[in-house]
Amino acid sequence: MKIRLAIALMFLAAFTRLGLNLLPHPPYNFSPIGAMALFGAAYFSRQALTLAIPFLALFFSDLILNNVIYQQYYPSFTLITSWWIYAAFGIVMVVGWWMLSRKVAPLRVVAASLSASLIFFLVTNFSVWFEGAMYPKTAAGLMACYTAGLPFLKNTVMGDLFFSGVLFGTYEWAMRGKWLMGVEKS
């Protein structure tokens, strides 16, 4: 029952990415991506599940976002728009495993969530600087890229904190109750 609940929560979180992007003016970077990585690292005890379930949830939601919701921005069917996002996701999972695998506690979740936001910000803005032509390939250009990305960091932090609270809170609440989806907890 625990694993089914964790998987269901993971895919529900991924599904919210679709709903948020259907809003007329989505709050850019307010998403469950960081929370999904942390949640997967904390609750999927088998290594293969720790990696597979969160990455699959991210991948399937990306497929729909890239090929249905934002199809006008891509010339053809798109599997992955940025490997950098997946790299950041993987790093966040490692941090989540390191910070949360032994004990999930509110302060640890908040600290891990803030770390996730910072990692995502650093990795994805580095990719903009590294692969793009907007900024010179100098230390000053990198700092200018990070400075330009700062307005998006606020929504990333808010999204990671919000969705971490929802995912971890819902799971812990359900696991501590006497009844879970009509089945007595064993």
MORADA-V460690 format. One record per backbone hydrogen bond with DSSP energy under -0.5 kcal/mol. NH is the residue of the N-H (numbers start at 1). CO is the residue of the C=O. If there is no record, write none. Layout:
nh->NH co->CO
nh->NH co->CO
//
This chain:
nh->5 co->1
nh->6 co->2
nh->7 co->3
nh->8 co->4
nh->9 co->5
nh->10 co->6
nh->11 co->7
nh->12 co->8
nh->13 co->9
nh->14 co->10
nh->15 co->11
nh->16 co->12
nh->17 co->13
nh->17 co->14
nh->18 co->14
nh->18 co->15
nh->19 co->15
nh->20 co->16
nh->21 co->17
nh->22 co->18
nh->22 co->19
nh->23 co->20
nh->26 co->23
nh->28 co->26
nh->30 co->27
nh->31 co->29
nh->36 co->32
nh->37 co->33
nh->38 co->34
nh->39 co->35
nh->40 co->36
nh->41 co->37
nh->42 co->38
nh->43 co->39
nh->44 co->40
nh->45 co->43
nh->50 co->46
nh->51 co->47
nh->52 co->48
nh->53 co->49
nh->54 co->49
nh->55 co->51
nh->56 co->52
nh->57 co->53
nh->58 co->54
nh->59 co->55
nh->60 co->56
nh->61 co->57
nh->62 co->58
nh->63 co->59
nh->64 co->60
nh->65 co->61
nh->66 co->62
nh->67 co->63
nh->68 co->64
nh->69 co->64
nh->70 co->65
nh->71 co->68
nh->73 co->70
nh->74 co->71
nh->79 co->77
nh->85 co->82
nh->86 co->82
nh->87 co->83
nh->88 co->84
nh->89 co->85
nh->90 co->86
nh->91 co->87
nh->92 co->88
nh->93 co->89
nh->94 co->90
nh->95 co->91
nh->96 co->92
nh->97 co->93
nh->98 co->94
nh->99 co->95
nh->100 co->96
nh->101 co->97
nh->105 co->103
nh->109 co->105
nh->110 co->106
nh->111 co->107
nh->112 co->108
nh->113 co->109
nh->114 co->110
nh->115 co->111
nh->116 co->112
nh->117 co->113
nh->118 co->114
nh->119 co->115
nh->120 co->116
nh->121 co->117
nh->122 co->118
nh->123 co->119
nh->124 co->120
nh->125 co->121
nh->126 co->122
nh->127 co->123
nh->128 co->124
nh->129 co->125
nh->130 co->126
nh->131 co->127
nh->132 co->128
nh->138 co->136
nh->142 co->138
nh->143 co->139
nh->144 co->140
nh->145 co->141
nh->146 co->142
nh->147 co->143
nh->148 co->144
nh->149 co->145
nh->150 co->146
nh->150 co->147
nh->152 co->149
nh->153 co->149
nh->153 co->150
nh->154 co->150
nh->155 co->151
nh->156 co->152
nh->157 co->153
nh->158 co->154
nh->159 co->155
nh->160 co->156
nh->161 co->157
nh->162 co->158
nh->163 co->159
nh->164 co->160
nh->165 co->161
nh->166 co->162
nh->167 co->163
nh->168 co->164
nh->169 co->164
nh->169 co->165
nh->170 co->166
nh->171 co->167
nh->172 co->168
nh->173 co->169
nh->174 co->170
nh->175 co->171
nh->176 co->172
nh->177 co->173
nh->180 co->183
nh->183 co->180
nh->185 co->178
//
